[in-house]
C-alpha cells in the first residue's frame, strides 16, 4: 500500500514537471506540423501553460488562431538565413558548373597538344605558326599546368 502511494506521488510529480515544461505552440501554414519552436512561416497557435511558475500575476488566456498583439513575432531572422542559404547554394552550384566547364576545356586543350604531331599558334594575320620541338614541349607543359589548376592536381 505504501509503495502504491509513493508511486502515485512520483507519477503526479512527473506529470507536473511535464506540464511546467510545456509552452507555446507554433504550427505550419497547413496546421499539420506543430512544434514548440517557431520556424519560418509558422503561426502562433497558443500556449499550453495556464500560468507560468514564479509569475505572481494572473494567467493570460490562450491566444486565438489569428496572430494578435500578444503573439510573438515570426522569426524574420530565420527567413533571412534560409534565403541566404538558398542563395549560397545556388552560387556554389554555379561556381561548380563553371569550374567543371573550365576543367573540361583545359583537359581537351592539353589532350589535343599531346596528340598533335605538330603544335601551332595563330599569328596576327590569322595564319598558323608552327612551334619548334622545344616550344611545343613548353606549350604542352603550360597546357598541363593549366589543366591541373582548373581540375585539381589529381587530373590526368
N, CA, C and O atoms as a DFTB+ gen file, in Angstrom:
624 C
 N C O
     1  1       0.827      -1.187       0.000
     2  2       0.000       0.000       0.000
     3  2       0.871       1.250       0.000
     4  3       0.596       2.224      -0.701
     5  1       1.920       1.196       0.800
     6  2       2.827       2.339       0.886
     7  2       3.537       2.562      -0.458
     8  3       3.748       3.702      -0.871
     9  1       3.901       1.470      -1.131
    10  2       4.562       1.578      -2.433
    11  2       3.626       2.203      -3.461
    12  3       4.069       2.975      -4.311
    13  1       2.370       1.885      -3.394
    14  2       1.386       2.443      -4.326
    15  2       1.259       3.950      -4.127
    16  3       1.125       4.694      -5.099
    17  1       1.301       4.402      -2.884
    18  2       1.213       5.833      -2.594
    19  2       2.450       6.550      -3.125
    20  3       2.337       7.610      -3.740
    21  1       3.615       5.985      -2.893
    22  2       4.858       6.592      -3.376
    23  2       4.869       6.637      -4.897
    24  3       5.263       7.644      -5.484
    25  1       4.446       5.567      -5.533
    26  2       4.398       5.511      -6.986
    27  2       3.431       6.548      -7.537
    28  3       3.722       7.188      -8.548
    29  1       2.298       6.719      -6.894
    30  2       1.314       7.713      -7.323
    31  2       1.894       9.122      -7.214
    32  3       1.695       9.945      -8.108
    33  1       2.601       9.402      -6.136
    34  2       3.216      10.719      -5.966
    35  2       4.289      10.976      -7.027
    36  3       4.400      12.089      -7.541
    37  1       5.070       9.956      -7.351
    38  2       6.103      10.098      -8.378
    39  2       5.472      10.384      -9.733
    40  3       5.939      11.262     -10.460
    41  1       4.429       9.663     -10.076
    42  2       3.750       9.876     -11.363
    43  2       3.135      11.269     -11.415
    44  3       3.219      11.943     -12.441
    45  1       2.522      11.706     -10.327
    46  2       1.937      13.054     -10.281
    47  2       3.020      14.116     -10.420
    48  3       2.829      15.113     -11.116
    49  1       4.161      13.905      -9.759
    50  2       5.265      14.855      -9.862
    51  2       5.816      14.936     -11.274
    52  3       6.099      16.027     -11.770
    53  1       5.970      13.793     -11.923
    54  2       6.456      13.794     -13.312
    55  2       5.463      14.477     -14.232
    56  3       5.860      15.194     -15.150
    57  1       4.192      14.266     -13.999
    58  2       3.175      14.938     -14.807
    59  2       3.228      16.441     -14.632
    60  3       3.071      17.182     -15.602
    61  1       3.450      16.907     -13.399
    62  2       3.546      18.346     -13.131
    63  2       4.782      18.938     -13.793
    64  3       4.738      20.046     -14.326
    65  1       5.886      18.194     -13.758
    66  2       7.110      18.673     -14.403
    67  2       6.896      18.772     -15.907
    68  3       7.333      19.739     -16.532
    69  1       6.231      17.787     -16.491
    70  2       5.953      17.816     -17.929
    71  2       5.050      18.962     -18.300
    72  3       5.244      19.593     -19.339
    73  1       4.053      19.248     -17.459
    74  2       3.148      20.358     -17.750
    75  2       3.858      21.691     -17.604
    76  3       3.585      22.629     -18.354
    77  1       4.775      21.780     -16.635
    78  2       5.511      23.027     -16.449
    79  2       6.463      23.273     -17.603
    80  3       6.752      24.427     -17.921
    81  1       6.962      22.217     -18.244
    82  2       7.882      22.376     -19.354
    83  2       7.184      22.706     -20.656
    84  3       7.827      23.153     -21.606
    85  1       5.881      22.494     -20.717
    86  2       5.148      22.780     -21.947
    87  2       5.102      24.282     -22.157
    88  3       5.186      25.049     -21.197
    89  1       4.970      24.703     -23.400
    90  2       4.990      26.130     -23.677
    91  2       4.126      26.486     -24.855
    92  3       3.050      25.923     -25.058
    93  1       4.610      27.420     -25.622
    94  2       3.880      27.920     -26.774
    95  2       3.870      26.888     -27.893
    96  3       4.779      26.067     -28.009
    97  1       2.830      26.946     -28.710
    98  2       2.675      26.025     -29.829
    99  2       2.683      26.833     -31.128
   100  3       1.978      27.834     -31.254
   101  1       3.488      26.385     -32.088
   102  2       3.587      27.000     -33.408
   103  2       3.271      25.932     -34.452
   104  3       3.763      24.808     -34.358
   105  1       2.455      26.278     -35.442
   106  2       2.091      25.320     -36.490
   107  2       2.405      25.912     -37.853
   108  3       2.420      27.130     -38.027
   109  1       2.659      25.020     -38.832
   110  2       2.922      25.490     -40.187
   111  2       1.614      25.962     -40.817
   112  3       0.558      25.894     -40.187
   113  1       1.683      26.437     -42.048
   114  2       0.511      27.024     -42.701
   115  2      -0.639      26.042     -42.840
   116  3      -1.797      26.454     -42.772
   117  1      -0.364      24.767     -43.032
   118  2      -1.430      23.782     -43.168
   119  2      -1.984      23.370     -41.809
   120  3      -3.051      22.760     -41.746
   121  1      -1.292      23.687     -40.729
   122  2      -1.745      23.350     -39.392
   123  2      -1.493      21.902     -39.013
   124  3      -1.970      21.446     -37.975
   125  1      -0.748      21.169     -39.838
   126  2      -0.498      19.755     -39.563
   127  2       0.747      19.539     -38.726
   128  3       0.738      18.704     -37.821
   129  1       1.803      20.259     -38.999
   130  2       3.065      20.083     -38.284
   131  2       3.183      21.177     -37.232
   132  3       3.324      22.355     -37.562
   133  1       3.125      20.782     -35.973
   134  2       3.197      21.737     -34.870
   135  2       4.427      21.434     -34.023
   136  3       4.878      20.291     -33.945
   137  1       4.965      22.481     -33.388
   138  2       6.169      22.334     -32.589
   139  2       6.176      23.402     -31.510
   140  3       5.393      24.351     -31.555
   141  1       7.073      23.240     -30.534
   142  2       7.222      24.262     -29.511
   143  2       8.267      25.305     -29.911
   144  3       8.524      26.245     -29.159
   145  1       8.864      25.144     -31.087
   146  2       9.846      26.101     -31.591
   147  2       9.324      26.747     -32.857
   148  3       8.820      26.052     -33.739
   149  1       9.433      28.068     -32.968
   150  2       8.956      28.725     -34.187
   151  2       9.855      28.397     -35.367
   152  3      11.073      28.296     -35.220
   153  1       9.264      28.234     -36.517
   154  2      10.011      28.010     -37.744
   155  2       9.538      29.038     -38.760
   156  3       8.485      29.643     -38.563
   157  1      10.279      29.257     -39.840
   158  2       9.876      30.243     -40.833
   159  2       8.482      29.919     -41.372
   160  3       8.216      28.795     -41.800
   161  1       7.610      30.903     -41.347
   162  2       6.264      30.733     -41.871
   163  2       5.293      30.108     -40.885
   164  3       4.115      29.958     -41.209
   165  1       5.747      29.736     -39.689
   166  2       4.855      29.122     -38.696
   167  2       4.041      30.212     -38.004
   168  3       4.490      31.350     -37.865
   169  1       2.833      29.842     -37.573
   170  2       1.973      30.783     -36.870
   171  2       1.812      30.335     -35.424
   172  3       1.839      29.142     -35.123
   173  1       1.648      31.294     -34.548
   174  2       1.473      31.041     -33.124
   175  2       0.051      30.546     -32.901
   176  3      -0.913      31.200     -33.299
   177  1      -0.075      29.382     -32.260
   178  2      -1.402      28.799     -32.031
   179  2      -1.882      28.996     -30.611
   180  3      -3.091      29.016     -30.377
   181  1      -0.998      29.139     -29.671
   182  2      -1.421      29.336     -28.295
   183  2      -0.396      28.789     -27.330
   184  3       0.664      28.302     -27.723
   185  1      -0.737      28.880     -26.054
   186  2       0.140      28.423     -25.000
   187  2      -0.549      27.316     -24.233
   188  3      -1.750      27.390     -23.974
   189  1       0.195      26.298     -23.871
   190  2      -0.382      25.204     -23.098
   191  2      -0.273      25.453     -21.609
   192  3      -0.855      24.711     -20.819
   193  1       0.469      26.496     -21.202
   194  2       0.595      26.820     -19.778
   195  2      -0.600      27.644     -19.341
   196  3      -0.960      28.619     -20.001
   197  1      -1.224      27.256     -18.223
   198  2      -2.283      28.096     -17.666
   199  2      -1.673      29.206     -16.838
   200  3      -2.282      30.261     -16.662
   201  1      -0.476      28.975     -16.330
   202  2       0.263      30.013     -15.617
   203  2       1.740      29.655     -15.694
   204  3       2.117      28.503     -15.906
   205  1       2.534      30.651     -15.518
   206  2       3.975      30.444     -15.554
   207  2       4.468      30.393     -14.127
   208  3       4.162      31.306     -13.360
   209  1       5.234      29.354     -13.715
   210  2       5.718      29.281     -12.342
   211  2       6.544      30.501     -11.992
   212  3       7.382      30.939     -12.780
   213  1       6.312      31.044     -10.825
   214  2       7.074      32.205     -10.382
   215  2       6.437      33.512     -10.797
   216  3       6.912      34.570     -10.383
   217  1       5.400      33.489     -11.584
   218  2       4.728      34.698     -12.022
   219  2       3.557      34.945     -11.087
   220  3       2.660      34.108     -10.991
   221  1       3.549      36.084     -10.393
   222  2       2.507      36.355      -9.416
   223  2       1.254      36.939     -10.050
   224  3       0.211      36.990      -9.399
   225  1       1.324      37.376     -11.286
   226  2       0.172      37.981     -11.964
   227  2      -0.800      36.927     -12.439
   228  3      -0.495      35.735     -12.401
   229  1      -1.983      37.359     -12.893
   230  2      -2.967      36.413     -13.399
   231  2      -2.484      35.788     -14.696
   232  3      -1.711      36.379     -15.450
   233  1      -2.966      34.569     -14.932
   234  2      -2.568      33.846     -16.137
   235  2      -3.241      34.461     -17.349
   236  3      -4.409      34.843     -17.288
   237  1      -2.508      34.558     -18.451
   238  2      -3.061      35.099     -19.683
   239  2      -3.850      34.006     -20.386
   240  3      -3.420      32.852     -20.387
   241  1      -4.999      34.333     -20.989
   242  2      -5.757      33.318     -21.713
   243  2      -5.011      32.920     -22.972
   244  3      -4.247      33.719     -23.513
   245  1      -5.219      31.698     -23.450
   246  2      -4.552      31.278     -24.674
   247  2      -4.957      32.162     -25.843
   248  3      -6.104      32.598     -25.941
   249  1      -4.005      32.418     -26.725
   250  2      -4.267      33.264     -27.883
   251  2      -5.116      32.510     -28.891
   252  3      -5.128      31.279     -28.916
   253  1      -5.825      33.262     -29.719
   254  2      -6.643      32.636     -30.756
   255  2      -5.763      32.231     -31.928
   256  3      -4.557      32.481     -31.910
   257  1      -6.347      31.613     -32.941
   258  2      -5.574      31.138     -34.092
   259  2      -4.975      32.279     -34.898
   260  3      -3.930      32.097     -35.523
   261  1      -5.603      33.449     -34.905
   262  2      -5.047      34.565     -35.666
   263  2      -3.946      35.223     -34.853
   264  3      -3.956      35.182     -33.623
   265  1      -2.998      35.828     -35.552
   266  2      -1.890      36.489     -34.874
   267  2      -2.430      37.709     -34.154
   268  3      -3.190      38.488     -34.730
   269  1      -2.046      37.879     -32.904
   270  2      -2.506      39.020     -32.127
   271  2      -1.306      39.800     -31.636
   272  3      -0.160      39.451     -31.917
   273  1      -1.589      40.868     -30.893
   274  2      -0.510      41.718     -30.398
   275  2       0.331      40.978     -29.365
   276  3       1.520      41.260     -29.221
   277  1      -0.277      40.028     -28.640
   278  2       0.481      39.311     -27.623
   279  2       1.268      38.131     -28.193
   280  3       2.096      37.546     -27.495
   281  1       1.017      37.780     -29.449
   282  2       1.719      36.660     -30.072
   283  2       3.153      37.067     -30.378
   284  3       3.393      38.205     -30.783
   285  1       4.107      36.168     -30.195
   286  2       5.489      36.502     -30.516
   287  2       5.641      36.718     -32.017
   288  3       4.945      36.083     -32.810
   289  1       6.544      37.610     -32.410
   290  2       6.725      37.871     -33.841
   291  2       7.328      36.661     -34.545
   292  3       8.057      35.869     -33.949
   293  1       7.005      36.543     -35.821
   294  2       7.590      35.472     -36.624
   295  2       9.081      35.755     -36.747
   296  3       9.477      36.907     -36.922
   297  1       9.898      34.742     -36.661
   298  2      11.348      34.895     -36.680
   299  2      11.806      35.307     -38.080
   300  3      12.055      34.458     -38.937
   301  1      11.911      36.606     -38.299
   302  2      12.345      37.125     -39.597
   303  2      13.800      36.765     -39.865
   304  3      14.205      36.628     -41.019
   305  1      14.581      36.613     -38.808
   306  2      15.979      36.233     -38.977
   307  2      16.114      34.849     -39.583
   308  3      17.021      34.597     -40.376
   309  1      15.204      33.946     -39.208
   310  2      15.249      32.590     -39.766
   311  2      14.932      32.621     -41.256
   312  3      15.561      31.914     -42.042
   313  1      13.952      33.445     -41.647
   314  2      13.636      33.569     -43.072
   315  2      14.829      34.129     -43.845
   316  3      15.137      33.669     -44.945
   317  1      15.489      35.114     -43.266
   318  2      16.653      35.709     -43.931
   319  2      17.777      34.688     -44.063
   320  3      18.442      34.610     -45.096
   321  1      17.986      33.893     -42.988
   322  2      19.033      32.862     -43.054
   323  2      18.711      31.811     -44.109
   324  3      19.602      31.351     -44.825
   325  1      17.443      31.431     -44.205
   326  2      17.056      30.451     -45.222
   327  2      17.284      30.999     -46.625
   328  3      17.745      30.278     -47.509
   329  1      16.961      32.272     -46.829
   330  2      17.188      32.884     -48.139
   331  2      18.673      32.973     -48.447
   332  3      19.091      32.738     -49.580
   333  1      19.473      33.315     -47.436
   334  2      20.923      33.371     -47.640
   335  2      21.480      31.991     -47.967
   336  3      22.328      31.855     -48.849
   337  1      21.009      30.971     -47.263
   338  2      21.467      29.607     -47.534
   339  2      21.100      29.181     -48.948
   340  3      21.909      28.567     -49.643
   341  1      19.878      29.506     -49.379
   342  2      19.453      29.148     -50.733
   343  2      20.301      29.890     -51.769
   344  3      20.698      29.312     -52.780
   345  1      20.575      31.167     -51.515
   346  2      21.418      31.945     -52.434
   347  2      22.834      31.384     -52.474
   348  3      23.443      31.282     -53.539
   349  1      23.351      31.023     -51.303
   350  2      24.713      30.473     -51.230
   351  2      24.795      29.149     -51.986
   352  3      25.770      28.901     -52.696
   353  1      23.781      28.299     -51.840
   354  2      23.778      27.015     -52.543
   355  2      23.690      27.220     -54.052
   356  3      24.356      26.520     -54.814
   357  1      22.868      28.179     -54.488
   358  2      22.759      28.461     -55.918
   359  2      24.082      28.984     -56.463
   360  3      24.495      28.613     -57.561
   361  1      24.752      29.852     -55.688
   362  2      26.044      30.383     -56.117
   363  2      27.076      29.272     -56.198
   364  3      27.848      29.212     -57.155
   365  1      27.101      28.380     -55.195
   366  2      28.058      27.276     -55.204
   367  2      27.802      26.338     -56.380
   368  3      28.742      25.795     -56.960
   369  1      26.539      26.150     -56.729
   370  2      26.211      25.307     -57.881
   371  2      26.705      25.959     -59.168
   372  3      27.245      25.280     -60.041
   373  1      26.521      27.284     -59.291
   374  2      27.001      27.998     -60.473
   375  2      28.523      27.940     -60.572
   376  3      29.070      27.738     -61.657
   377  1      29.201      28.116     -59.451
   378  2      30.667      28.059     -59.445
   379  2      31.141      26.667     -59.843
   380  3      32.082      26.525     -60.624
   381  1      30.490      25.644     -59.307
   382  2      30.878      24.268     -59.640
   383  2      30.662      23.980     -61.121
   384  3      31.483      23.313     -61.751
   385  1      29.570      24.477     -61.676
   386  2      29.295      24.284     -63.102
   387  2      30.351      24.975     -63.949
   388  3      30.840      24.409     -64.927
   389  1      30.702      26.202     -63.571
   390  2      31.716      26.954     -64.321
   391  2      33.078      26.272     -64.220
   392  3      33.794      26.162     -65.216
   393  1      33.435      25.815     -63.026
   394  2      34.730      25.129     -62.861
   395  2      34.774      23.840     -63.665
   396  3      35.809      23.498     -64.236
   397  1      33.665      23.129     -63.713
   398  2      33.625      21.893     -64.494
   399  2      33.824      22.193     -65.975
   400  3      34.523      21.458     -66.672
   401  1      33.211      23.270     -66.455
   402  2      33.379      23.651     -67.862
   403  2      34.823      24.070     -68.135
   404  3      35.385      23.709     -69.170
   405  1      35.426      24.826     -67.220
   406  2      36.823      25.236     -67.391
   407  2      37.750      24.029     -67.362
   408  3      38.704      23.959     -68.137
   409  1      37.481      23.095     -66.489
   410  2      38.294      21.882     -66.401
   411  2      38.201      21.087     -67.703
   412  3      39.209      20.613     -68.226
   413  1      36.994      20.950     -68.212
   414  2      36.797      20.187     -69.450
   415  2      37.546      20.835     -70.611
   416  3      38.196      20.152     -71.402
   417  1      37.447      22.167     -70.704
   418  2      38.144      22.875     -71.789
   419  2      39.658      22.732     -71.653
   420  3      40.347      22.514     -72.649
   421  1      40.182      22.853     -70.435
   422  2      41.628      22.731     -70.223
   423  2      42.097      21.305     -70.510
   424  3      43.170      21.107     -71.079
   425  1      41.302      20.323     -70.122
   426  2      41.651      18.916     -70.368
   427  2      41.691      18.647     -71.889
   428  3      42.599      17.976     -72.381
   429  1      40.702      19.176     -72.620
   430  2      40.671      18.987     -74.075
   431  2      41.864      19.658     -74.745
   432  3      42.468      19.099     -75.660
   433  1      42.201      20.875     -74.277
   434  2      43.345      21.595     -74.845
   435  2      44.636      20.813     -74.605
   436  3      45.464      20.694     -75.508
   437  1      44.811      20.286     -73.407
   438  2      46.005      19.512     -73.104
   439  2      46.042      18.239     -73.942
   440  3      47.083      17.889     -74.497
   441  1      44.914      17.552     -74.033
   442  2      44.850      16.308     -74.796
   443  2      45.192      16.561     -76.270
   444  3      45.906      15.772     -76.888
   445  1      44.681      17.657     -76.826
   446  2      44.993      17.994     -78.222
   447  2      46.471      18.290     -78.399
   448  3      47.067      17.907     -79.405
   449  1      47.073      18.979     -77.416
   450  2      48.503      19.301     -77.546
   451  2      49.368      18.049     -77.459
   452  3      50.426      17.982     -78.084
   453  1      48.928      17.061     -76.691
   454  2      49.688      15.816     -76.570
   455  2      49.523      14.977     -77.831
   456  3      50.492      14.390     -78.312
   457  1      48.319      14.914     -78.369
   458  2      48.043      14.063     -79.529
   459  2      48.532      14.673     -80.849
   460  3      48.766      13.944     -81.813
   461  1      48.685      15.983     -80.900
   462  2      49.070      16.638     -82.154
   463  2      50.518      16.308     -82.504
   464  3      51.398      16.281     -81.644
   465  1      50.736      16.057     -83.804
   466  2      52.109      15.816     -84.264
   467  2      52.891      17.119     -84.231
   468  3      54.054      17.164     -83.832
   469  1      52.212      18.183     -84.667
   470  2      52.863      19.484     -84.695
   471  2      51.946      20.486     -84.002
   472  3      50.752      20.552     -84.290
   473  1      52.504      21.247     -83.106
   474  2      51.748      22.239     -82.352
   475  2      51.950      23.588     -83.026
   476  3      53.056      23.918     -83.454
   477  1      50.872      24.368     -83.118
   478  2      50.966      25.678     -83.749
   479  2      50.180      26.693     -82.931
   480  3      49.386      26.344     -82.058
   481  1      50.423      27.940     -83.239
   482  2      49.635      29.041     -82.693
   483  2      49.272      29.945     -83.850
   484  3      49.920      29.932     -84.896
   485  1      48.241      30.720     -83.651
   486  2      47.787      31.619     -84.713
   487  2      48.514      32.953     -84.553
   488  3      48.603      33.487     -83.447
   489  1      49.028      33.483     -85.651
   490  2      49.689      34.781     -85.589
   491  2      48.669      35.910     -85.793
   492  3      47.464      35.665     -85.847
   493  1      49.157      37.123     -85.902
   494  2      48.266      38.289     -86.020
   495  2      47.435      38.269     -87.291
   496  3      46.329      38.809     -87.321
   497  1      47.951      37.661     -88.321
   498  2      47.248      37.612     -89.605
   499  2      46.272      36.439     -89.671
   500  3      45.596      36.255     -90.683
   501  1      46.192      35.648     -88.608
   502  2      45.294      34.503     -88.585
   503  2      45.879      33.271     -89.252
   504  3      45.151      32.332     -89.571
   505  1      47.167      33.267     -89.462
   506  2      47.821      32.121     -90.083
   507  2      48.484      31.267     -89.009
   508  3      48.833      31.750     -87.931
   509  1      48.649      29.986     -89.332
   510  2      49.295      29.060     -88.405
   511  2      50.793      29.315     -88.379
   512  3      51.445      29.500     -89.407
   513  1      51.310      29.315     -87.149
   514  2      52.744      29.453     -86.958
   515  2      53.183      28.231     -86.156
   516  3      52.883      28.126     -84.967
   517  1      53.895      27.306     -86.805
   518  2      54.278      26.052     -86.163
   519  2      55.424      26.278     -85.183
   520  3      56.352      27.043     -85.446
   521  1      55.332      25.594     -84.048
   522  2      56.327      25.750     -82.993
   523  2      57.448      24.728     -83.164
   524  3      57.259      23.643     -83.714
   525  1      58.618      25.118     -82.671
   526  2      59.744      24.182     -82.673
   527  2      59.464      23.114     -81.606
   528  3      58.523      23.241     -80.822
   529  1      60.284      22.075     -81.588
   530  2      60.085      21.000     -80.605
   531  2      60.168      21.527     -79.176
   532  3      59.380      21.126     -78.319
   533  1      61.103      22.411     -78.918
   534  2      61.263      22.975     -77.574
   535  2      60.044      23.825     -77.214
   536  3      59.523      23.723     -76.104
   537  1      59.588      24.660     -78.146
   538  2      58.405      25.493     -77.900
   539  2      57.152      24.628     -77.732
   540  3      56.295      24.946     -76.907
   541  1      57.033      23.539     -78.501
   542  2      55.886      22.642     -78.399
   543  2      55.878      21.947     -77.034
   544  3      54.827      21.804     -76.409
   545  1      57.056      21.519     -76.581
   546  2      57.128      20.909     -75.256
   547  2      56.719      21.901     -74.169
   548  3      56.024      21.542     -73.219
   549  1      57.155      23.146     -74.318
   550  2      56.770      24.178     -73.340
   551  2      55.261      24.438     -73.399
   552  3      54.630      24.616     -72.358
   553  1      54.683      24.461     -74.587
   554  2      53.237      24.665     -74.732
   555  2      52.466      23.510     -74.096
   556  3      51.449      23.734     -73.440
   557  1      52.940      22.280     -74.285
   558  2      52.300      21.117     -73.658
   559  2      52.404      21.195     -72.132
   560  3      51.447      20.896     -71.418
   561  1      53.579      21.602     -71.647
   562  2      53.774      21.750     -70.203
   563  2      52.837      22.812     -69.645
   564  3      52.231      22.611     -68.593
   565  1      52.713      23.938     -70.337
   566  2      51.805      25.004     -69.901
   567  2      50.350      24.535     -69.916
   568  3      49.573      24.876     -69.023
   569  1      49.988      23.757     -70.929
   570  2      48.623      23.224     -71.007
   571  2      48.365      22.267     -69.843
   572  3      47.274      22.246     -69.272
   573  1      49.385      21.476     -69.500
   574  2      49.241      20.555     -68.366
   575  2      49.059      21.324     -67.052
   576  3      48.213      20.964     -66.233
   577  1      49.848      22.376     -66.855
   578  2      49.713      23.189     -65.648
   579  2      48.337      23.857     -65.579
   580  3      47.722      23.923     -64.515
   581  1      47.870      24.345     -66.712
   582  2      46.545      24.979     -66.768
   583  2      45.452      23.963     -66.426
   584  3      44.498      24.282     -65.716
   585  1      45.599      22.740     -66.937
   586  2      44.624      21.695     -66.646
   587  2      44.646      21.349     -65.155
   588  3      43.588      21.194     -64.546
   589  1      45.828      21.227     -64.566
   590  2      45.933      20.917     -63.141
   591  2      45.343      22.031     -62.283
   592  3      44.726      21.766     -61.251
   593  1      45.533      23.269     -62.708
   594  2      44.980      24.401     -61.964
   595  2      43.464      24.419     -62.058
   596  3      42.786      24.722     -61.077
   597  1      42.923      24.095     -63.235
   598  2      41.467      24.129     -63.429
   599  2      40.783      22.906     -62.827
   600  3      39.671      23.017     -62.311
   601  1      41.424      21.749     -62.884
   602  2      40.786      20.490     -62.456
   603  2      41.261      19.998     -61.097
   604  3      40.605      19.157     -60.482
   605  1      42.365      20.498     -60.633
   606  2      42.955      19.968     -59.413
   607  2      44.196      19.194     -59.757
   608  3      44.399      18.820     -60.912
   609  1      45.027      18.950     -58.774
   610  2      46.323      18.316     -59.033
   611  2      46.203      16.843     -59.401
   612  3      47.159      16.268     -59.920
   613  1      45.054      16.216     -59.148
   614  2      44.902      14.796     -59.458
   615  2      44.414      14.556     -60.879
   616  3      44.199      13.413     -61.281
   617  1      44.238      15.643     -61.650
   618  2      43.724      15.497     -63.030
   619  2      44.782      14.853     -63.908
   620  3      45.959      15.206     -63.836
   621  1      44.354      13.895     -64.746
   622  2      45.287      13.248     -65.681
   623  2      44.599      13.020     -66.994
   624  3      45.205      12.486     -67.923
